[in-house]
Amino acid sequence: MDCKKAEFDLDPNVTFLNCAYMSPLLNTVEEAGIQGIKRKRRPHIIPPTDFFDETDILRKEYAKLVHCSEPNRLVVIPSASYGMANVAKNVEIKAGDNIIVAGEQFPSNVYPWMEIANKAQATIKTIAPPNTIDGRGKAWNEQILEAIDEHTRLIAMGNIHWADGTIFDMKAIRAKTTKVGALMAIDGTQSIGAMPFNIDEIKPDALVTASYKSLMGPYSIGMAYYGPALDHGSPIEQNWINRYESENFSNLVNYSDRYQDGALRYEVGEHSNFILVPMLIAAVKKLNEWGPENIQEYCRNLVEPSIQKLREAGYWIEETEYRASNLFGIRLGNQHDMEKIKEALTQANILVSYRGDAIRVSPSIYNDEQDMAKLVSVLTSF
């Protein structure tokens, strides 16, 4: 796979290594948004079928991306927190139970569990990363697996860590949660689109993904998968479009107790967004064309030489087996000063993020060897 920089409108004076903060828009995605705006200014050209047809197209395209054989288990959501709130409303939990999260996890995948744990007098078990650099990723995975017990009702985490890209073994975690009867909710915001993911193979109870990062989509829209364990749950909102036969506009006042089939009960109201939905369709189609496995391989080939140079300069970066290549954390050695590094990167117009004690670097298919060389040049100058 070659570099796709030409498919974006990037500022040549900026080295953007910050997709985990927010991806730039593909030119095709931008154009889809513009056409959506133009269409909305003339609503007489939007038939009732468009309230359903475009989201069905999105479901089918996204199903290809995440290998889901049941597109009706995929729904449009406005945010990761919305997607997790649907899970939180339907977790059966009582005093003495526990919910497991990874240490330093993104807040939207922690606050919902804090609320329901407090109400039920249950416990949040936070599995912090090991205080070691040797075998850190392996040890962290082992500690998470050991923490799952007969009192665990839910494990909620990303398949990679949002701050440093540590990869978690979702297959092993799913096997353990199945054994004890716990749910598994995955935040895929930093990975879906840039890494392969197979819903039919892993069988999570929920996979929630905001679109504005590795999915290359716009802000305020995302996708969620809800598995069979949530089929009879209660959504966080009651809207007209999720009810049975809502396609029949003339029959809407004949109120129905029945929801649409599959997981569609959990879809956000006004999901038929005539601007954002076409943009996300365009983004997912492009990712399906390229293939997440090819994107991850491109990123791996791009970053590995630079990572080796940074290690030689005294920085610590997780071993490849337990680290994503589209997002990784650089931790400083004793000789490095974070404030000086921040200033130098800013002066060089190199955009990264800082999460905890890590410099978070998140390249994508619009980055090239020159971009990585600039980063290495600054970091090795200390």
C-alpha positions as CSV (number, residue, x, y, z in Angstrom):
1,M,0.0,0.0,0.0
2,D,1.3,3.4,-0.9
3,C,0.9,6.7,0.9
4,K,-2.5,8.4,0.4
5,K,-1.5,11.9,1.2
6,A,-2.9,13.1,-2.1
7,E,-6.4,12.1,-1.1
8,F,-6.4,14.7,1.7
9,D,-6.1,18.5,1.8
10,L,-3.3,18.7,4.3
11,D,-1.2,21.8,5.3
12,P,2.3,21.1,3.9
13,N,3.8,23.2,6.7
14,V,2.4,20.9,9.4
15,T,3.5,17.4,10.3
16,F,0.3,15.9,11.4
17,L,0.8,12.8,13.5
18,N,-2.3,13.1,15.6
19,C,-5.1,11.0,14.1
20,A,-6.0,9.8,17.5
21,Y,-7.0,13.4,18.4
22,M,-9.0,13.9,15.2
23,S,-8.5,12.6,11.6
24,P,-8.4,15.0,8.7
25,L,-11.3,14.5,6.2
26,L,-10.7,12.7,3.0
27,N,-11.5,14.8,-0.1
28,T,-14.3,12.4,-0.9
29,V,-15.8,12.7,2.6
30,E,-15.6,16.5,2.4
31,E,-17.4,16.5,-1.0
32,A,-20.1,14.2,0.4
33,G,-20.7,16.7,3.2
34,I,-21.0,19.6,0.8
35,Q,-23.5,17.7,-1.4
36,G,-25.4,16.8,1.8
37,I,-25.7,20.5,2.7
38,K,-26.8,21.4,-0.8
39,R,-29.5,18.7,-0.7
40,K,-30.8,19.9,2.7
41,R,-31.4,23.4,1.4
42,R,-34.0,21.9,-0.9
43,P,-36.0,19.5,1.2
44,H,-38.5,18.8,-1.5
45,I,-35.9,16.5,-3.1
46,I,-35.6,14.4,0.0
47,P,-38.2,11.6,-0.1
48,P,-39.3,9.6,3.0
49,T,-37.3,6.6,1.8
50,D,-34.1,8.6,2.4
51,F,-34.8,8.5,6.1
52,F,-34.0,4.8,6.0
53,D,-32.1,3.9,2.8
54,E,-28.9,5.8,3.5
55,T,-28.5,4.4,7.0
56,D,-29.1,0.9,5.6
57,I,-26.3,1.6,3.1
58,L,-24.0,2.7,6.0
59,R,-24.9,-0.4,8.0
60,K,-23.9,-2.7,5.1
61,E,-20.7,-0.9,4.4
62,Y,-19.7,-0.9,8.1
63,A,-20.7,-4.5,8.4
64,K,-18.0,-5.3,5.8
65,L,-15.4,-3.3,7.7
66,V,-16.0,-5.0,11.0
67,H,-17.0,-8.4,9.6
68,C,-20.5,-8.5,11.0
69,S,-22.9,-10.9,9.3
70,E,-25.9,-9.2,10.8
71,P,-26.1,-5.5,9.6
72,N,-29.2,-4.9,11.7
73,R,-27.1,-5.2,14.8
74,L,-25.2,-2.0,13.7
75,V,-26.7,1.3,14.6
76,V,-25.9,5.0,14.2
77,I,-25.0,6.8,17.4
78,P,-23.9,10.5,18.0
79,S,-21.0,9.6,20.3
80,A,-19.1,6.9,22.1
81,S,-20.8,7.9,25.4
82,Y,-24.2,7.5,23.9
83,G,-23.3,4.0,22.7
84,M,-22.0,3.0,26.1
85,A,-25.0,4.5,27.9
86,N,-27.3,2.0,26.1
87,V,-25.1,-0.8,27.5
88,A,-25.1,0.8,31.0
89,K,-28.9,1.0,31.1
90,N,-29.1,-2.8,30.5
91,V,-26.4,-4.2,32.7
92,E,-27.9,-6.4,35.5
93,I,-25.8,-5.6,38.5
94,K,-26.2,-5.8,42.3
95,A,-24.2,-5.2,45.5
96,G,-21.0,-7.2,45.6
97,D,-20.7,-7.4,41.8
98,N,-17.8,-5.8,39.9
99,I,-17.1,-4.0,36.6
100,I,-13.6,-4.2,35.2
101,V,-11.9,-1.3,33.3
102,A,-8.3,-0.7,32.2
103,G,-6.3,1.9,34.0
104,E,-6.2,5.4,32.5
105,Q,-9.1,4.5,30.2
106,F,-10.9,7.2,28.2
107,P,-13.5,8.9,30.5
108,S,-16.5,8.1,28.3
109,N,-15.9,4.4,28.9
110,V,-15.6,4.9,32.7
111,Y,-18.2,7.4,33.8
112,P,-21.2,5.2,32.8
113,W,-19.9,2.3,34.9
114,M,-19.1,4.6,37.9
115,E,-22.8,5.7,37.9
116,I,-24.4,2.2,37.8
117,A,-21.8,0.7,40.2
118,N,-22.5,3.5,42.8
119,K,-26.3,2.9,42.5
120,A,-25.9,-0.8,42.9
121,Q,-23.2,-0.7,45.5
122,A,-21.0,-2.6,43.2
123,T,-17.2,-2.2,42.6
124,I,-15.2,-0.8,39.8
125,K,-12.0,-2.8,39.4
126,T,-9.4,-0.7,37.6
127,I,-6.5,-2.7,36.3
128,A,-3.6,-0.3,36.1
129,P,-0.7,-1.0,33.8
130,P,2.2,-2.8,35.4
131,N,5.0,-0.7,36.8
132,T,7.6,-2.2,34.5
133,I,8.9,-1.9,31.0
134,D,9.9,-5.5,30.5
135,G,6.9,-7.5,29.1
136,R,4.5,-4.7,30.1
137,G,1.8,-5.4,27.5
138,K,1.9,-9.1,28.2
139,A,1.7,-8.6,31.9
140,W,-1.2,-6.1,31.7
141,N,-3.2,-8.6,29.6
142,E,-2.5,-11.3,32.2
143,Q,-3.6,-9.1,35.1
144,I,-6.9,-8.2,33.3
145,L,-7.7,-11.9,32.7
146,E,-6.9,-12.7,36.3
147,A,-9.2,-9.9,37.6
148,I,-12.3,-11.4,35.9
149,D,-14.1,-13.6,38.4
150,E,-17.6,-15.0,39.2
151,H,-18.7,-11.5,40.5
152,T,-17.8,-9.7,37.2
153,R,-20.8,-8.5,35.4
154,L,-19.1,-6.4,32.7
155,I,-15.6,-5.6,31.3
156,A,-15.5,-2.4,29.4
157,M,-12.3,-1.3,27.6
158,G,-10.8,-0.5,24.3
159,N,-9.2,-3.2,22.2
160,I,-6.2,-0.9,22.2
161,H,-5.4,1.6,24.9
162,W,-6.2,5.2,23.8
163,A,-3.1,6.7,25.4
164,D,-0.3,4.4,24.3
165,G,-1.7,1.8,21.8
166,T,-1.3,-1.2,24.1
167,I,-3.1,-4.1,22.4
168,F,-5.5,-6.2,24.5
169,D,-6.3,-9.8,23.7
170,M,-10.1,-9.5,23.0
171,K,-10.4,-13.2,22.2
172,A,-9.0,-14.3,25.5
173,I,-11.0,-11.7,27.4
174,R,-14.2,-12.7,25.6
175,A,-13.6,-16.4,26.5
176,K,-13.2,-15.5,30.2
177,T,-16.2,-13.3,30.3
178,T,-18.3,-15.9,28.6
179,K,-17.2,-18.4,31.2
180,V,-18.3,-16.3,34.1
181,G,-21.4,-14.8,32.4
182,A,-20.1,-11.2,32.1
183,L,-20.8,-8.8,29.3
184,M,-18.0,-7.2,27.2
185,A,-18.2,-3.7,25.8
186,I,-15.4,-2.5,23.6
187,D,-14.5,1.0,22.7
188,G,-13.2,0.8,19.1
189,T,-12.8,4.5,18.5
190,Q,-9.0,4.4,18.2
191,S,-8.8,1.2,16.2
192,I,-11.7,0.5,13.9
193,G,-10.8,1.4,10.4
194,A,-7.0,1.3,11.1
195,M,-6.9,-2.2,12.4
196,P,-8.7,-5.4,11.5
197,F,-11.6,-6.3,13.8
198,N,-14.0,-9.3,13.4
199,I,-17.3,-9.1,15.3
200,D,-18.4,-12.6,14.2
201,E,-15.2,-14.0,15.6
202,I,-14.8,-12.1,18.9
203,K,-18.6,-11.8,19.6
204,P,-18.6,-8.8,21.9
205,D,-21.8,-7.7,23.5
206,A,-21.1,-4.2,22.3
207,L,-18.6,-2.4,20.0
208,V,-18.9,1.4,20.1
209,T,-17.0,3.6,17.8
210,A,-17.0,7.4,17.2
211,S,-16.2,8.2,13.6
212,Y,-13.9,11.2,13.7
213,K,-10.7,9.4,14.4
214,S,-9.6,6.1,12.7
215,L,-12.9,5.8,10.8
216,M,-11.9,9.1,9.0
217,G,-15.5,10.4,9.3
218,P,-17.1,13.6,10.6
219,Y,-17.6,14.6,14.3
220,S,-20.9,13.9,16.1
221,I,-21.6,10.5,14.5
222,G,-20.5,7.0,15.1
223,M,-21.5,3.3,14.9
224,A,-22.3,0.8,17.5
225,Y,-22.8,-3.0,17.5
226,Y,-25.1,-4.6,20.0
227,G,-25.2,-8.4,20.4
228,P,-27.9,-10.9,21.3
229,A,-27.5,-10.3,25.1
230,L,-29.0,-6.8,24.6
231,D,-31.8,-7.8,22.2
232,H,-34.6,-7.2,24.7
233,G,-33.1,-4.2,26.5
234,S,-34.4,-0.7,26.9
235,P,-32.8,2.1,24.9
236,I,-31.9,5.4,26.5
237,E,-34.3,7.3,24.3
238,Q,-37.7,6.6,22.8
239,N,-38.0,7.9,19.3
240,W,-40.4,7.4,16.4
241,I,-38.0,6.0,13.9
242,N,-36.9,3.0,15.9
243,R,-40.4,1.7,16.2
244,Y,-41.8,-1.1,14.0
245,E,-43.0,0.0,10.6
246,S,-41.9,3.6,11.1
247,E,-41.3,3.7,7.4
248,N,-45.0,4.2,7.0
249,F,-45.3,7.9,7.7
250,S,-49.1,8.0,7.4
251,N,-49.3,5.4,10.1
252,L,-47.1,7.0,12.7
253,V,-49.9,8.0,15.1
254,N,-50.9,4.3,15.5
255,Y,-48.3,3.9,18.2
256,S,-46.5,0.6,18.5
257,D,-45.0,-1.2,21.5
258,R,-42.7,-3.1,19.1
259,Y,-39.2,-1.9,18.1
260,Q,-37.5,-2.4,14.7
261,D,-35.7,-5.7,14.3
262,G,-32.3,-6.4,15.5
263,A,-30.5,-3.8,17.6
264,L,-32.2,-0.9,15.9
265,R,-34.0,0.0,19.1
266,Y,-30.7,1.6,20.3
267,E,-30.3,3.9,17.3
268,V,-30.2,7.6,18.0
269,G,-33.2,9.8,17.1
270,E,-32.7,11.7,13.8
271,H,-30.1,9.2,12.7
272,S,-31.2,9.9,9.1
273,N,-28.7,12.8,9.1
274,F,-28.6,14.0,5.4
275,I,-25.1,15.5,5.9
276,L,-23.2,13.3,8.3
277,V,-24.5,9.9,7.1
278,P,-23.3,10.4,3.5
279,M,-19.9,11.6,4.8
280,L,-19.5,8.5,7.0
281,I,-20.6,6.3,4.1
282,A,-17.9,7.8,1.9
283,A,-15.3,7.3,4.6
284,V,-16.2,3.7,5.3
285,K,-16.3,2.8,1.6
286,K,-12.7,4.2,1.2
287,L,-11.6,2.2,4.2
288,N,-13.1,-1.0,2.8
289,E,-11.4,-0.3,-0.5
290,W,-8.0,0.0,1.2
291,G,-8.6,-2.6,3.9
292,P,-7.8,-2.1,7.7
293,E,-5.2,-4.9,7.6
294,N,-3.4,-3.0,4.8
295,I,-3.6,0.3,6.7
296,Q,-2.2,-1.3,9.8
297,E,0.6,-2.9,7.8
298,Y,1.4,0.5,6.1
299,C,1.6,2.1,9.5
300,R,3.8,-0.7,10.9
301,N,6.3,-0.4,8.0
302,L,6.2,3.4,8.4
303,V,6.9,3.5,12.2
304,E,9.1,0.6,13.0
305,P,12.4,2.1,11.7
306,S,11.7,5.3,13.6
307,I,10.8,3.4,16.8
308,Q,14.1,1.6,16.7
309,K,15.9,4.9,16.5
310,L,14.0,6.4,19.4
311,R,14.7,3.4,21.6
312,E,18.4,3.8,20.8
313,A,18.0,7.4,22.0
314,G,16.7,6.3,25.4
315,Y,13.0,6.4,24.8
316,W,10.7,3.5,25.8
317,I,8.0,2.2,23.4
318,E,6.0,-1.0,23.9
319,E,7.2,-4.1,21.9
320,T,5.5,-4.6,18.6
321,E,3.5,-7.7,19.6
322,Y,1.5,-5.7,22.2
323,R,1.3,-2.3,20.5
324,A,-0.7,-0.9,17.6
325,S,1.2,0.9,14.8
326,N,-1.5,3.5,14.2
327,L,-1.1,4.7,17.8
328,F,1.8,4.4,20.1
329,G,3.1,6.0,23.3
330,I,6.7,7.3,23.7
331,R,7.8,7.4,27.3
332,L,10.8,9.4,28.3
333,G,14.1,8.3,29.6
334,N,15.8,10.0,32.6
335,Q,17.7,12.4,30.3
336,H,14.6,13.8,28.7
337,D,12.5,16.8,29.7
338,M,8.9,16.7,28.6
339,E,8.4,20.5,28.6
340,K,11.4,21.1,26.4
341,I,10.2,18.3,24.1
342,K,6.7,19.9,23.9
343,E,8.3,23.3,23.0
344,A,10.6,21.8,20.3
345,L,7.8,19.8,18.7
346,T,5.5,22.9,18.6
347,Q,8.3,25.0,17.1
348,A,8.8,22.3,14.4
349,N,5.0,22.3,13.6
350,I,4.8,18.6,14.6
351,L,1.4,17.8,16.0
352,V,1.1,14.9,18.5
353,S,-0.8,14.5,21.8
354,Y,0.3,14.1,25.4
355,R,-1.6,11.6,27.4
356,G,-0.4,10.9,31.0
357,D,3.4,10.5,30.9
358,A,3.4,9.5,27.2
359,I,3.9,11.3,24.0
360,R,1.1,9.9,21.9
361,V,1.9,9.5,18.2
362,S,-0.8,8.4,15.8
363,P,0.1,8.3,12.2
364,S,-2.1,7.1,9.3
365,I,-2.0,6.5,5.6
366,Y,-1.5,10.2,4.8
367,N,1.9,10.2,6.6
368,D,5.2,9.2,5.0
369,E,8.8,8.6,5.9
370,Q,9.6,12.3,5.8
371,D,7.0,12.9,8.5
372,M,8.5,10.3,10.8
373,A,12.0,11.5,10.1
374,K,11.0,15.0,11.3
375,L,9.7,13.6,14.6
376,V,12.8,11.5,15.1
377,S,15.0,14.4,14.4
378,V,13.4,16.6,17.1
379,L,13.2,13.8,19.7
380,T,16.8,12.7,19.2
381,S,18.2,16.3,19.5
382,F,18.0,16.2,23.3
